[in-house]
Amino acid sequence: MSVKGLLSNDLIMERLKDVFDPEIHMSIVELGLVYDVDIADDGEVLVTYTLTSPGCPLGPVIDGQIQDVLIDLPGVKKVTGKLTFSPPWDPKTMASDDVKMQLVIW
């Protein structure tokens, strides 16, 4: 059974707003760390994301939070986080205007 009627990229992104980078206490969505979301017909959700730096020791914490906020959505059978550093995160072009103001990045 297809879950496309139950799930949408907008719903997934809305849930991911509740995942916070533990070091700077801001949403990974607002920071621009979520690069892509893919919802398969079988209920697997693939979230492609990055970290603020390749050496970030809290990557597993963020991955765990991604799992936690999505696994209970109706139709979700599996959540997979795909960590990438391509392209490298650039807050000047990827973060929301609110985050740029808070981090004083212009």
C-alpha positions in Angstrom: 0.0 0.0 0.0 1.3 3.4 -0.9 1.7 5.9 1.9 1.9 9.0 -0.4 -1.6 9.9 0.8 -0.6 9.9 4.4 2.8 11.5 4.2 4.1 14.5 2.4 7.5 16.3 2.2 5.8 19.3 4.0 4.7 17.1 6.9 8.1 15.5 7.2 9.9 18.9 7.1 7.4 20.3 9.7 8.3 17.4 12.0 12.0 17.9 11.4 11.7 21.5 12.7 11.6 19.8 16.2 15.1 18.4 15.7 17.7 20.8 17.2 21.4 21.0 16.7 22.6 20.3 20.3 25.4 22.7 20.2 23.7 25.8 18.9 20.1 24.9 19.9 18.5 25.8 16.6 16.3 23.7 14.3 18.2 21.7 11.6 15.5 22.8 9.1 16.0 26.5 9.9 19.8 26.0 9.8 19.5 24.5 6.3 21.0 21.2 7.3 18.2 19.1 5.7 19.0 18.7 2.0 16.3 16.3 0.9 13.4 14.1 2.0 12.3 11.1 0.0 9.2 9.1 0.9 9.0 5.6 -0.6 5.8 3.8 -1.3 6.6 1.2 1.3 6.8 3.7 4.1 10.5 4.3 4.3 11.5 7.9 4.7 15.0 8.9 3.7 16.3 12.1 5.1 19.5 13.5 3.5 21.2 15.9 5.9 24.5 17.4 6.9 26.1 18.8 10.0 27.5 22.2 10.7 31.0 20.8 10.5 32.4 17.4 9.4 34.0 16.9 12.8 30.8 17.5 14.8 30.8 14.8 17.5 27.0 15.1 18.0 26.0 13.7 14.6 24.6 10.5 16.1 22.4 12.6 18.4 20.9 14.5 15.5 20.4 11.2 13.6 18.6 9.8 16.7 16.4 12.8 16.9 15.4 12.5 13.2 14.4 8.9 13.9 12.4 9.9 17.0 10.3 12.6 15.4 9.4 10.7 12.3 9.0 7.0 13.2 5.5 7.5 14.8 4.0 9.3 11.8 1.1 7.3 10.3 2.5 5.2 7.4 6.2 5.4 8.3 7.7 2.0 8.6 11.4 3.0 8.6 13.5 6.1 8.9 16.9 6.3 7.4 19.2 9.3 7.8 21.8 9.8 5.1 24.6 12.0 6.2 26.5 14.0 3.5 28.9 16.8 3.3 28.3 17.6 -0.3 27.7 20.4 -0.7 29.4 21.7 2.5 27.0 23.6 4.8 27.2 27.3 4.3 25.0 29.3 6.7 25.2 32.4 4.5 23.2 30.6 1.7 21.5 27.7 3.5 20.2 29.1 6.8 16.9 30.9 7.2 16.9 34.7 7.7 15.9 34.2 11.3 19.0 32.0 11.9 21.2 34.5 10.1 20.0 37.2 12.4 20.5 35.1 15.5 24.0 34.1 14.4 24.8 37.6 13.1 25.6 36.3 9.6 25.0 38.6 6.7 
